[in-house]
Amino acid sequence: MGFLPGARLRLVRRAPLGDPIEVEIGGAHLALRHADAALIQVRITPDA
């Protein structure tokens, strides 16, 4: 489990105060703090 180049990531929801966020990647749901999420580079693509 992890963030690999080319993997699809989806923002699921944000906590009421905005931190943490829940993302889905490879079928797994993960909670990330903004400080950690800021280190991940993403490319936005239209839904396939």
GULUM-284129 format. One line per 3 residues: number of its first residue (from 1); their letters; for each residue x, y, z of N, C-alpha, C. Coordinates in Angstrom, 1 decimal, always signed. Each point is the difference from the previous one (the first is absolute). Layout:
<lovos>
NUM> A> X/Y/Z/X/Y/Z/X/Y/Z ~ ... $
</lovos>
This chain:
<lovos>
1> MGF> +0.9/-1.2/+0.0/-0.9/+1.2/+0.0/+0.9/+1.2/+0.0 ~ -0.4/+1.0/-0.9/+0.8/+1.2/+0.0/-0.3/+0.8/-1.2 ~ +0.6/+1.1/-0.1/-0.1/+1.0/-1.1/+1.0/-0.3/-1.0 $
4> LPG> -0.3/-0.5/-1.2/+0.9/-0.3/-1.0/-0.3/+0.9/-1.2 ~ +1.1/+0.3/-0.8/-0.3/+0.8/-1.2/-1.0/-0.6/-0.9 ~ -1.0/+0.8/-0.5/-1.0/-0.5/-0.9/-1.2/-0.6/+0.7 $
7> ARL> +0.0/-0.1/+1.3/-1.2/-0.5/+0.8/-1.0/+1.1/+0.0 ~ -1.3/-0.5/-0.1/-1.1/+1.0/+0.1/-0.4/+0.2/+1.4 ~ -0.2/+1.3/+0.3/-0.3/+0.5/+1.4/-1.3/+0.7/-0.1 $
10> RLV> -0.8/-0.2/+1.0/-1.3/+0.8/+0.0/-0.2/+0.5/+1.4 ~ -0.4/+1.3/+0.0/-0.3/+0.6/+1.3/-1.4/-0.4/+0.4 ~ -0.2/-0.6/+1.1/-1.3/-0.5/+0.5/-0.7/+1.0/+0.8 $
13> RRA> +0.7/+0.6/+1.0/-0.7/+1.0/+0.8/+1.1/+0.7/+0.9 ~ -0.5/+1.1/+0.6/+0.9/+0.7/+0.9/-0.7/+0.0/+1.4 ~ +0.8/+0.1/+1.0/-0.5/+0.1/+1.4/-0.7/+1.4/+0.1 $
16> PLG> -0.9/+0.1/+1.0/-0.7/+1.3/+0.1/+0.9/+1.2/+0.1 ~ +1.1/-0.1/+0.6/+0.9/+1.1/+0.1/+1.1/+0.0/-1.1 ~ -0.1/-0.9/-1.0/+0.8/-0.1/-1.1/+1.3/-0.9/+0.1 $
19> DPI> +0.2/-0.5/+1.2/+1.2/-0.8/+0.2/-0.3/-1.1/+0.9 ~ +0.1/-1.3/-0.3/+0.7/-0.5/-1.2/-1.0/-0.1/-1.2 ~ +0.5/-0.6/-1.1/-0.8/-0.3/-1.1/+0.0/-1.5/-0.2 $
22> EVE> -1.0/-0.5/-0.6/-0.1/-1.4/-0.4/+0.2/-0.2/-1.5 ~ +1.0/-0.8/-0.4/+0.2/-0.3/-1.4/-0.2/-1.5/-0.3 ~ -0.3/-0.3/-1.2/-0.1/-1.4/-0.4/+1.1/-0.2/-1.1 $
25> IGG> +0.8/-1.1/+0.3/+1.0/-0.3/-1.0/+0.1/-1.5/+0.0 ~ -0.1/-0.6/-1.2/+0.1/-1.5/-0.1/-1.0/-0.7/+0.8 ~ -1.2/+0.5/+0.2/-1.0/-0.7/+0.8/+0.1/+0.2/+1.5 $
28> AHL> +1.1/+0.7/+0.4/+0.2/+0.2/+1.5/-0.4/+1.5/+0.3 ~ -0.6/+0.2/+1.1/-0.4/+1.3/+0.5/+1.0/+0.4/+1.1 ~ +0.7/+1.2/-0.2/+1.0/+0.4/+0.9/-0.3/+1.5/+0.5 $
31> ALR> +0.3/+0.2/+1.2/-0.1/+1.4/+0.6/+1.3/+0.6/+0.0 ~ +0.1/+1.2/-0.6/+1.3/+0.7/+0.0/-0.2/+1.4/+0.6 ~ +1.0/+0.4/+0.7/+0.1/+1.4/+0.5/+0.4/+0.9/-1.2 $
34> HAD> -0.4/+1.2/+0.1/+0.4/+1.0/-1.1/+1.5/+0.0/-0.2 ~ +0.8/+0.0/+1.0/+1.4/+0.1/-0.1/+0.6/-1.2/-0.8 ~ -0.6/-1.2/+0.2/+0.4/-1.1/-0.7/-0.5/+0.0/-1.5 $
37> AAL> -1.2/+0.4/-0.1/-0.6/+0.0/-1.4/+0.7/+1.1/-0.8 ~ +0.5/+1.0/+0.5/+0.7/+1.1/-0.7/+1.3/-0.6/-0.7 ~ +0.5/-1.1/+0.5/+1.2/-0.6/-0.6/-0.3/-0.9/-1.2 $
40> IQV> -1.2/-0.2/-0.3/-0.4/-0.9/-1.1/-0.3/+0.9/-1.3 ~ +0.6/-0.4/-1.1/-0.2/+0.7/-1.2/-1.1/-0.7/-0.8 ~ -1.0/+0.7/-0.5/-1.1/-0.6/-0.7/-0.2/+0.7/-1.4 $
43> RIT> -0.5/-0.7/-0.9/-0.4/+0.6/-1.3/-1.5/-0.3/-0.1 ~ -0.8/+1.1/-0.2/-1.4/-0.1/-0.1/-0.4/-0.4/-1.4 ~ -0.8/-1.1/-0.1/-0.5/-0.5/-1.3/-1.5/-0.1/+0.1 $
46> PDA> -0.6/+0.1/-1.2/-1.5/-0.2/+0.0/-0.3/-1.5/+0.4 ~ -1.2/-0.2/+0.6/-0.4/-1.4/+0.3/+0.0/-0.8/-1.3 ~ +0.5/-1.2/+0.2/+0.0/-0.9/-1.2/-1.2/-0.9/+0.0 $
</lovos>
